[in-house]
Amino acid sequence: MQAQRLWFVAILVCLAAVADAQSLEMLQSEVVSPMAAEAVEKPAASRAIYGKPIGTLGIDISLPDGELPPDEAAALENNLVLVGNVPRPWPTQVYRWQAAATRHNPLYFEEINAERYGYGCHWTLQPAVSTAHFFGTLPALPYLMAANCPGECQYTLGHYRPGSCAPRRRHWWPCDPWGAASEAGNLAWMILVLP
């Protein structure tokens, strides 16, 4: 942010230096000297509004002496009837949250904290963190696909509801022996078969 301000100031200084003499002379000719500004007469309406000198103003906020407008609120206060436990003319309605029956296939590259709850790094670092997350998950994709089958339906019922205050948590991959065997088999195939 500081660097952006410095660049902005540097650009303004360069623009000011590039301004030619004619534009400076035009600006100087349009400026009214202080002596000429005092000679200008204020209009009558301005004198009526700003007629008091600043020295005559005070900080007293008490009501002025003399006749005041009638107090309408005091007259209504005497006739005010406080209603106690009066039932409402409509029935009580209860609203219960019901989970949506939406489902999706496994999301192998999802960053739950950043995408669902908005917890992330500084905005300048988040693209690098997301890139590292993607390329770190890519070699583990056989493990994840064996642990969570690609055709398997998953629901969002294990996550916090939208709008609720969700704590920052670490999310780990599932521990699965089939996933480990699949990852080991893929690594062995890549080492032995691909030269």
PADRENDO-685928 format. One record per residue: residue number from 1; residue in three letters; x, y, z of N, C-alpha, C in turn. Coordinates in steps of 0.05 Angstrom, whole numbers. Example, Ala and Ser with C-alpha at 12.3 -4.5 7.8 and 13.67 -1.06 7.14 Angstrom:
+-----+------+--------+--------+--------+--------+--------+--------+--------+--------+--------+
| seq | type |    n_X |    n_Y |    n_Z |   ca_X |   ca_Y |   ca_Z |    c_X |    c_Y |    c_Z |
+-----+------+--------+--------+--------+--------+--------+--------+--------+--------+--------+
|   1 |  ALA |    264 |   -114 |    156 |    246 |    -90 |    156 |    264 |    -66 |    156 |
|   2 |  SER |    257 |    -45 |    142 |    273 |    -21 |    143 |    258 |      1 |    157 |
+-----+------+--------+--------+--------+--------+--------+--------+--------+--------+--------+
***
This chain:
+-----+------+--------+--------+--------+--------+--------+--------+--------+--------+--------+
| seq | type |    n_X |    n_Y |    n_Z |   ca_X |   ca_Y |   ca_Z |    c_X |    c_Y |    c_Z |
+-----+------+--------+--------+--------+--------+--------+--------+--------+--------+--------+
|   1 |  MET |     17 |    -24 |      0 |      0 |      0 |      0 |     18 |     25 |      0 |
|   2 |  GLN |     39 |     24 |     16 |     58 |     47 |     18 |     71 |     51 |     -9 |
|   3 |  ALA |     78 |     29 |    -23 |     91 |     32 |    -49 |     72 |     45 |    -69 |
|   4 |  GLN |     47 |     38 |    -68 |     27 |     50 |    -86 |     25 |     81 |    -81 |
|   5 |  ARG |     26 |     89 |    -56 |     24 |    117 |    -50 |     49 |    132 |    -60 |
|   6 |  LEU |     72 |    119 |    -57 |     97 |    132 |    -66 |     97 |    135 |    -97 |
|   7 |  TRP |     87 |    114 |   -111 |     85 |    117 |   -140 |     66 |    139 |   -148 |
|   8 |  PHE |     44 |    141 |   -134 |     24 |    161 |   -140 |     36 |    189 |   -136 |
|   9 |  VAL |     51 |    193 |   -114 |     63 |    219 |   -109 |     84 |    225 |   -130 |
|  10 |  ALA |    100 |    205 |   -138 |    120 |    209 |   -159 |    108 |    216 |   -185 |
|  11 |  ILE |     86 |    204 |   -192 |     72 |    211 |   -218 |     62 |    239 |   -217 |
|  12 |  LEU |     51 |    247 |   -194 |     41 |    275 |   -191 |     63 |    295 |   -194 |
|  13 |  VAL |     86 |    289 |   -182 |    109 |    307 |   -184 |    119 |    309 |   -212 |
|  14 |  CYS |    120 |    287 |   -227 |    128 |    288 |   -255 |    108 |    304 |   -272 |
|  15 |  LEU |     83 |    300 |   -267 |     63 |    316 |   -282 |     65 |    345 |   -277 |
|  16 |  ALA |     71 |    352 |   -252 |     74 |    381 |   -245 |     99 |    392 |   -259 |
|  17 |  ALA |    120 |    376 |   -261 |    144 |    386 |   -273 |    141 |    389 |   -303 |
|  18 |  VAL |    124 |    373 |   -316 |    120 |    374 |   -344 |    102 |    397 |   -353 |
|  19 |  ALA |     87 |    408 |   -335 |     68 |    430 |   -342 |     84 |    453 |   -354 |
|  20 |  ASP |     74 |    464 |   -376 |     89 |    485 |   -390 |     83 |    513 |   -378 |
|  21 |  ALA |     99 |    532 |   -387 |     97 |    559 |   -375 |     71 |    573 |   -381 |
|  22 |  GLN |     59 |    567 |   -404 |     34 |    581 |   -411 |     12 |    573 |   -392 |
|  23 |  SER |     10 |    547 |   -386 |    -12 |    539 |   -367 |     -7 |    551 |   -339 |
|  24 |  LEU |     19 |    554 |   -331 |     24 |    567 |   -305 |     17 |    596 |   -305 |
|  25 |  GLU |     22 |    610 |   -328 |     15 |    638 |   -329 |    -15 |    641 |   -329 |
|  26 |  MET |    -30 |    623 |   -343 |    -59 |    625 |   -342 |    -70 |    621 |   -314 |
|  27 |  LEU |    -58 |    602 |   -300 |    -67 |    597 |   -272 |    -62 |    622 |   -255 |
|  28 |  GLN |    -38 |    634 |   -258 |    -31 |    657 |   -242 |    -49 |    681 |   -248 |
|  29 |  SER |    -57 |    683 |   -273 |    -74 |    706 |   -280 |   -102 |    703 |   -269 |
|  30 |  GLU |   -111 |    678 |   -265 |   -138 |    674 |   -255 |   -140 |    676 |   -225 |
|  31 |  VAL |   -118 |    675 |   -211 |   -118 |    677 |   -182 |   -123 |    706 |   -174 |
|  32 |  VAL |   -141 |    710 |   -155 |   -148 |    737 |   -146 |   -130 |    743 |   -122 |
|  33 |  SER |   -118 |    766 |   -123 |   -100 |    774 |   -101 |   -117 |    778 |    -75 |
|  34 |  PRO |   -105 |    776 |    -52 |   -120 |    780 |    -27 |   -131 |    808 |    -24 |
|  35 |  MET |   -117 |    828 |    -35 |   -127 |    856 |    -34 |   -153 |    859 |    -50 |
|  36 |  ALA |   -153 |    846 |    -74 |   -177 |    847 |    -91 |   -200 |    832 |    -79 |
|  37 |  ALA |   -195 |    810 |    -64 |   -216 |    795 |    -51 |   -229 |    811 |    -29 |
|  38 |  GLU |   -214 |    827 |    -15 |   -226 |    844 |      7 |   -243 |    866 |     -5 |
|  39 |  ALA |   -236 |    875 |    -29 |   -250 |    897 |    -41 |   -278 |    889 |    -51 |
|  40 |  VAL |   -282 |    862 |    -55 |   -307 |    853 |    -65 |   -328 |    855 |    -43 |
|  41 |  GLU |   -351 |    867 |    -49 |   -372 |    872 |    -30 |   -389 |    847 |    -27 |
|  42 |  LYS |   -396 |    839 |     -3 |   -413 |    816 |      2 |   -441 |    823 |     -5 |
|  43 |  PRO |   -457 |    805 |    -16 |   -485 |    812 |    -22 |   -501 |    815 |      4 |
|  44 |  ALA |   -525 |    827 |      2 |   -541 |    833 |     25 |   -550 |    808 |     39 |
|  45 |  ALA |   -557 |    787 |     23 |   -567 |    762 |     36 |   -545 |    749 |     52 |
|  46 |  SER |   -520 |    750 |     43 |   -498 |    739 |     57 |   -494 |    754 |     83 |
|  47 |  ARG |   -496 |    781 |     83 |   -493 |    796 |    108 |   -515 |    790 |    128 |
|  48 |  ALA |   -540 |    784 |    118 |   -561 |    777 |    136 |   -556 |    751 |    150 |
|  49 |  ILE |   -545 |    731 |    136 |   -541 |    705 |    147 |   -517 |    705 |    166 |
|  50 |  TYR |   -495 |    717 |    156 |   -471 |    717 |    172 |   -466 |    745 |    184 |
|  51 |  GLY |   -487 |    756 |    196 |   -485 |    783 |    206 |   -469 |    786 |    232 |
|  52 |  LYS |   -467 |    765 |    249 |   -454 |    767 |    274 |   -424 |    761 |    271 |
|  53 |  PRO |   -408 |    777 |    284 |   -379 |    770 |    285 |   -375 |    745 |    301 |
|  54 |  ILE |   -353 |    731 |    295 |   -348 |    705 |    308 |   -343 |    709 |    338 |
|  55 |  GLY |   -334 |    732 |    347 |   -329 |    737 |    375 |   -354 |    739 |    392 |
|  56 |  THR |   -377 |    744 |    380 |   -401 |    746 |    395 |   -415 |    719 |    400 |
|  57 |  LEU |   -406 |    699 |    387 |   -418 |    672 |    391 |   -408 |    660 |    417 |
|  58 |  GLY |   -425 |    644 |    430 |   -418 |    632 |    455 |   -424 |    602 |    454 |
|  59 |  ILE |   -420 |    589 |    478 |   -425 |    561 |    480 |   -449 |    554 |    497 |
|  60 |  ASP |   -465 |    574 |    504 |   -488 |    570 |    520 |   -511 |    558 |    503 |
|  61 |  ILE |   -520 |    534 |    511 |   -541 |    520 |    496 |   -568 |    520 |    511 |
|  62 |  SER |   -571 |    536 |    532 |   -596 |    536 |    546 |   -618 |    550 |    529 |
|  63 |  LEU |   -643 |    544 |    536 |   -665 |    556 |    521 |   -665 |    586 |    524 |
|  64 |  PRO |   -671 |    600 |    502 |   -672 |    629 |    504 |   -696 |    639 |    520 |
|  65 |  ASP |   -694 |    663 |    529 |   -717 |    675 |    544 |   -738 |    684 |    524 |
|  66 |  GLY |   -763 |    684 |    533 |   -785 |    693 |    516 |   -804 |    670 |    510 |
|  67 |  GLU |   -821 |    674 |    491 |   -841 |    655 |    484 |   -830 |    632 |    468 |
|  68 |  LEU |   -836 |    607 |    476 |   -826 |    584 |    462 |   -850 |    569 |    449 |
|  69 |  PRO |   -845 |    552 |    430 |   -867 |    537 |    417 |   -879 |    518 |    438 |
|  70 |  PRO |   -905 |    511 |    434 |   -918 |    493 |    454 |   -905 |    465 |    454 |
|  71 |  ASP |   -905 |    452 |    477 |   -893 |    426 |    481 |   -915 |    405 |    476 |
|  72 |  GLU |   -916 |    394 |    452 |   -936 |    375 |    444 |   -931 |    348 |    457 |
|  73 |  ALA |   -907 |    341 |    462 |   -901 |    314 |    474 |   -911 |    313 |    502 |
|  74 |  ALA |   -909 |    335 |    518 |   -919 |    334 |    546 |   -949 |    329 |    547 |
|  75 |  ALA |   -964 |    341 |    528 |   -993 |    336 |    527 |  -1000 |    307 |    520 |
|  76 |  LEU |   -985 |    295 |    503 |   -990 |    267 |    496 |   -981 |    248 |    518 |
|  77 |  GLU |   -961 |    256 |    534 |   -951 |    238 |    555 |   -971 |    234 |    576 |
|  78 |  ASN |   -988 |    253 |    582 |  -1009 |    250 |    602 |  -1030 |    230 |    594 |
|  79 |  ASN |  -1035 |    228 |    568 |  -1056 |    209 |    558 |  -1045 |    182 |    550 |
|  80 |  LEU |  -1019 |    177 |    556 |  -1006 |    152 |    547 |  -1016 |    129 |    565 |
|  81 |  VAL |  -1025 |    108 |    552 |  -1034 |     84 |    566 |  -1014 |     62 |    560 |
|  82 |  LEU |  -1002 |     51 |    580 |   -983 |     29 |    576 |   -997 |      3 |    575 |
|  83 |  VAL |   -993 |    -12 |    555 |  -1007 |    -38 |    551 |   -988 |    -60 |    562 |
|  84 |  GLY |   -998 |    -77 |    579 |   -982 |    -98 |    591 |   -979 |   -122 |    573 |
|  85 |  ASN |   -988 |   -144 |    582 |   -984 |   -169 |    568 |  -1009 |   -174 |    550 |
|  86 |  VAL |  -1009 |   -161 |    527 |  -1031 |   -164 |    509 |  -1022 |   -183 |    487 |
|  87 |  PRO |  -1038 |   -204 |    481 |  -1030 |   -222 |    460 |  -1031 |   -209 |    433 |
|  88 |  ARG |  -1014 |   -219 |    415 |  -1014 |   -208 |    388 |  -1037 |   -220 |    372 |
|  89 |  PRO |  -1047 |   -205 |    352 |  -1070 |   -215 |    337 |  -1062 |   -236 |    316 |
|  90 |  TRP |  -1037 |   -245 |    315 |  -1029 |   -265 |    296 |  -1017 |   -289 |    310 |
|  91 |  PRO |  -1018 |   -313 |    299 |  -1007 |   -336 |    312 |   -976 |   -336 |    312 |
|  92 |  THR |   -965 |   -349 |    332 |   -936 |   -351 |    334 |   -926 |   -369 |    312 |
|  93 |  GLN |   -905 |   -360 |    298 |   -894 |   -376 |    276 |   -866 |   -384 |    284 |
|  94 |  VAL |   -860 |   -410 |    281 |   -834 |   -420 |    287 |   -820 |   -428 |    261 |
|  95 |  TYR |   -796 |   -419 |    258 |   -780 |   -425 |    234 |   -756 |   -442 |    243 |
|  96 |  ARG |   -754 |   -465 |    232 |   -731 |   -482 |    237 |   -715 |   -486 |    212 |
|  97 |  TRP |   -689 |   -484 |    215 |   -671 |   -487 |    192 |   -671 |   -516 |    184 |
|  98 |  GLN |   -674 |   -520 |    158 |   -673 |   -547 |    148 |   -650 |   -548 |    127 |
|  99 |  ALA |   -633 |   -568 |    130 |   -610 |   -570 |    113 |   -619 |   -576 |     84 |
| 100 |  ALA |   -606 |   -563 |     65 |   -612 |   -568 |     37 |   -602 |   -596 |     29 |
| 101 |  ALA |   -617 |   -609 |     13 |   -609 |   -636 |      4 |   -591 |   -635 |    -21 |
| 102 |  THR |   -571 |   -618 |    -20 |   -553 |   -615 |    -43 |   -530 |   -634 |    -39 |
| 103 |  ARG |   -519 |   -644 |    -61 |   -496 |   -661 |    -59 |   -477 |   -655 |    -83 |
| 104 |  HIS |   -453 |   -664 |    -80 |   -433 |   -660 |   -101 |   -413 |   -682 |   -100 |
| 105 |  ASN |   -397 |   -684 |   -120 |   -375 |   -704 |   -120 |   -352 |   -693 |   -103 |
| 106 |  PRO |   -333 |   -709 |    -96 |   -312 |   -700 |    -78 |   -297 |   -676 |    -90 |
| 107 |  LEU |   -290 |   -657 |    -73 |   -275 |   -634 |    -81 |   -246 |   -637 |    -72 |
| 108 |  TYR |   -229 |   -647 |    -89 |   -202 |   -654 |    -81 |   -184 |   -630 |    -76 |
| 109 |  PHE |   -189 |   -608 |    -90 |   -171 |   -585 |    -89 |   -184 |   -562 |    -73 |
| 110 |  GLU |   -204 |   -568 |    -57 |   -219 |   -547 |    -42 |   -202 |   -537 |    -19 |
| 111 |  GLU |   -201 |   -511 |    -15 |   -190 |   -499 |      9 |   -213 |   -490 |     26 |
| 112 |  ILE |   -220 |   -507 |     46 |   -245 |   -502 |     61 |   -244 |   -476 |     76 |
| 113 |  ASN |   -223 |   -470 |     89 |   -222 |   -445 |    105 |   -224 |   -421 |     87 |
| 114 |  ALA |   -210 |   -421 |     65 |   -210 |   -397 |     47 |   -236 |   -395 |     31 |
| 115 |  GLU |   -246 |   -417 |     21 |   -269 |   -416 |      3 |   -296 |   -416 |     17 |
| 116 |  ARG |   -299 |   -430 |     40 |   -324 |   -431 |     53 |   -327 |   -410 |     75 |
| 117 |  TYR |   -306 |   -405 |     90 |   -308 |   -387 |    113 |   -293 |   -361 |    110 |
| 118 |  GLY |   -278 |   -357 |     90 |   -264 |   -332 |     85 |   -239 |   -328 |    101 |
| 119 |  TYR |   -228 |   -349 |    114 |   -203 |   -347 |    128 |   -181 |   -352 |    108 |
| 120 |  GLY |   -164 |   -333 |    105 |   -141 |   -336 |     87 |   -118 |   -320 |     96 |
| 121 |  CYS |    -97 |   -320 |     80 |    -74 |   -304 |     86 |    -79 |   -275 |     77 |
| 122 |  HIS |    -58 |   -259 |     79 |    -60 |   -232 |     69 |    -66 |   -233 |     39 |
| 123 |  TRP |    -80 |   -213 |     28 |    -88 |   -214 |      0 |    -65 |   -216 |    -19 |
| 124 |  THR |    -41 |   -207 |    -11 |    -19 |   -210 |    -29 |     -7 |   -238 |    -29 |
| 125 |  LEU |    -10 |   -252 |     -7 |      1 |   -279 |     -5 |    -19 |   -301 |    -13 |
| 126 |  GLN |    -44 |   -296 |    -13 |    -64 |   -317 |    -17 |    -61 |   -331 |    -44 |
| 127 |  PRO |    -55 |   -316 |    -66 |    -51 |   -331 |    -92 |    -28 |   -351 |    -91 |
| 128 |  ALA |     -7 |   -343 |    -77 |     16 |   -362 |    -74 |      9 |   -386 |    -57 |
| 129 |  VAL |     -6 |   -381 |    -36 |    -15 |   -403 |    -18 |    -34 |   -422 |    -33 |
| 130 |  SER |    -52 |   -411 |    -49 |    -71 |   -428 |    -64 |    -56 |   -444 |    -86 |
| 131 |  THR |    -36 |   -431 |    -98 |    -20 |   -445 |   -118 |     -5 |   -468 |   -106 |
| 132 |  ALA |      7 |   -463 |    -82 |     22 |   -484 |    -68 |      3 |   -507 |    -60 |
| 133 |  HIS |    -21 |   -499 |    -51 |    -41 |   -520 |    -44 |    -48 |   -537 |    -68 |
| 134 |  PHE |    -52 |   -525 |    -91 |    -60 |   -540 |   -115 |    -37 |   -559 |   -123 |
| 135 |  PHE |    -12 |   -548 |   -125 |      9 |   -565 |   -134 |     19 |   -585 |   -113 |
| 136 |  GLY |     12 |   -580 |    -87 |     18 |   -599 |    -66 |     -3 |   -622 |    -66 |
| 137 |  THR |    -27 |   -616 |    -75 |    -48 |   -636 |    -75 |    -47 |   -653 |   -100 |
| 138 |  LEU |    -35 |   -643 |   -122 |    -34 |   -657 |   -147 |    -20 |   -684 |   -145 |
| 139 |  PRO |      4 |   -686 |   -132 |     16 |   -713 |   -130 |      0 |   -732 |   -113 |
| 140 |  ALA |    -15 |   -722 |    -94 |    -31 |   -739 |    -76 |    -58 |   -745 |    -87 |
| 141 |  LEU |    -64 |   -738 |   -112 |    -90 |   -743 |   -123 |    -98 |   -773 |   -124 |
| 142 |  PRO |    -80 |   -791 |   -131 |    -88 |   -820 |   -130 |    -96 |   -828 |   -102 |
| 143 |  TYR |    -83 |   -819 |    -81 |    -91 |   -825 |    -54 |   -118 |   -814 |    -48 |
| 144 |  LEU |   -123 |   -789 |    -55 |   -149 |   -777 |    -50 |   -172 |   -790 |    -65 |
| 145 |  MET |   -166 |   -798 |    -90 |   -186 |   -811 |   -106 |   -193 |   -839 |    -96 |
| 146 |  ALA |   -174 |   -853 |    -84 |   -180 |   -879 |    -72 |   -194 |   -876 |    -45 |
| 147 |  ALA |   -187 |   -855 |    -30 |   -200 |   -850 |     -4 |   -229 |   -840 |     -8 |
| 148 |  ASN |   -233 |   -822 |    -27 |   -260 |   -812 |    -34 |   -265 |   -817 |    -63 |
| 149 |  CYS |   -280 |   -838 |    -69 |   -285 |   -846 |    -97 |   -297 |   -823 |   -113 |
| 150 |  PRO |   -288 |   -818 |   -138 |   -297 |   -795 |   -153 |   -327 |   -795 |   -158 |
| 151 |  GLY |   -340 |   -818 |   -159 |   -369 |   -819 |   -164 |   -386 |   -818 |   -139 |
| 152 |  GLU |   -373 |   -817 |   -116 |   -387 |   -818 |    -90 |   -400 |   -790 |    -85 |
| 153 |  CYS |   -424 |   -790 |    -75 |   -438 |   -765 |    -69 |   -430 |   -756 |    -41 |
| 154 |  GLN |   -424 |   -730 |    -38 |   -417 |   -719 |    -12 |   -437 |   -696 |     -7 |
| 155 |  TYR |   -442 |   -692 |     19 |   -461 |   -672 |     28 |   -446 |   -651 |     45 |
| 156 |  THR |   -456 |   -627 |     47 |   -443 |   -606 |     62 |   -453 |   -605 |     91 |
| 157 |  LEU |   -466 |   -626 |    101 |   -477 |   -625 |    128 |   -455 |   -626 |    149 |
| 158 |  GLY |   -431 |   -633 |    143 |   -410 |   -633 |    163 |   -398 |   -605 |    168 |
| 159 |  HIS |   -404 |   -586 |    151 |   -392 |   -560 |    153 |   -411 |   -541 |    168 |
| 160 |  TYR |   -400 |   -518 |    176 |   -416 |   -499 |    190 |   -436 |   -486 |    170 |
| 161 |  ARG |   -458 |   -476 |    181 |   -477 |   -463 |    164 |   -467 |   -436 |    154 |
| 162 |  PRO |   -477 |   -427 |    131 |   -468 |   -401 |    121 |   -477 |   -379 |    140 |
| 163 |  GLY |   -460 |   -360 |    146 |   -466 |   -338 |    163 |   -460 |   -342 |    192 |
| 164 |  SER |   -455 |   -367 |    200 |   -448 |   -372 |    228 |   -418 |   -368 |    232 |
| 165 |  CYS |   -411 |   -361 |    256 |   -383 |   -356 |    263 |   -368 |   -382 |    265 |
| 166 |  ALA |   -353 |   -389 |    245 |   -339 |   -414 |    244 |   -310 |   -410 |    254 |
| 167 |  PRO |   -301 |   -428 |    273 |   -273 |   -425 |    282 |   -253 |   -433 |    261 |
| 168 |  ARG |   -229 |   -423 |    263 |   -208 |   -431 |    244 |   -199 |   -459 |    252 |
| 169 |  ARG |   -200 |   -478 |    234 |   -192 |   -505 |    239 |   -174 |   -515 |    217 |
| 170 |  ARG |   -158 |   -536 |    224 |   -142 |   -549 |    204 |   -158 |   -572 |    193 |
| 171 |  HIS |   -157 |   -575 |    167 |   -172 |   -597 |    153 |   -151 |   -616 |    141 |
| 172 |  TRP |   -153 |   -641 |    149 |   -134 |   -661 |    140 |   -147 |   -680 |    120 |
| 173 |  TRP |   -130 |   -693 |    104 |   -139 |   -713 |     86 |   -148 |   -737 |    103 |
| 174 |  PRO |   -167 |   -753 |     92 |   -175 |   -777 |    108 |   -153 |   -798 |    109 |
| 175 |  CYS |   -152 |   -813 |    131 |   -133 |   -835 |    134 |   -145 |   -860 |    122 |
| 176 |  ASP |   -134 |   -871 |    101 |   -146 |   -893 |     87 |   -124 |   -912 |     77 |
| 177 |  PRO |   -125 |   -938 |     84 |   -104 |   -956 |     75 |   -107 |   -961 |     45 |
| 178 |  TRP |   -131 |   -961 |     33 |   -133 |   -964 |      4 |   -121 |   -940 |    -10 |
| 179 |  GLY |   -124 |   -917 |      1 |   -112 |   -893 |    -11 |    -82 |   -895 |    -10 |
| 180 |  ALA |    -70 |   -905 |     12 |    -41 |   -908 |     14 |    -31 |   -929 |     -6 |
| 181 |  ALA |    -46 |   -951 |     -9 |    -38 |   -971 |    -28 |    -39 |   -960 |    -57 |
| 182 |  SER |    -60 |   -945 |    -63 |    -62 |   -933 |    -90 |    -40 |   -913 |    -95 |
| 183 |  GLU |    -33 |   -897 |    -76 |    -12 |   -878 |    -79 |     15 |   -892 |    -83 |
| 184 |  ALA |     20 |   -913 |    -67 |     45 |   -928 |    -70 |     47 |   -942 |    -97 |
| 185 |  GLY |     24 |   -953 |   -106 |     24 |   -966 |   -133 |     29 |   -946 |   -155 |
| 186 |  ASN |     17 |   -923 |   -153 |     22 |   -902 |   -174 |     51 |   -892 |   -174 |
| 187 |  LEU |     62 |   -888 |   -150 |     90 |   -880 |   -148 |    109 |   -901 |   -159 |
| 188 |  ALA |    103 |   -927 |   -153 |    120 |   -948 |   -164 |    118 |   -950 |   -194 |
| 189 |  TRP |     94 |   -947 |   -204 |     90 |   -948 |   -233 |    105 |   -925 |   -247 |
| 190 |  MET |    103 |   -901 |   -235 |    117 |   -878 |   -247 |    148 |   -881 |   -246 |
| 191 |  ILE |    158 |   -894 |   -225 |    187 |   -898 |   -223 |    197 |   -920 |   -241 |
| 192 |  LEU |    182 |   -943 |   -241 |    191 |   -966 |   -256 |    184 |   -965 |   -286 |
| 193 |  VAL |    160 |   -957 |   -293 |    151 |   -959 |   -321 |    160 |   -934 |   -337 |
| 194 |  LEU |    156 |   -911 |   -325 |    164 |   -886 |   -340 |    194 |   -881 |   -336 |
| 195 |  PRO |    209 |   -882 |   -357 |    238 |   -877 |   -355 |    244 |   -848 |   -350 |
+-----+------+--------+--------+--------+--------+--------+--------+--------+--------+--------+
***
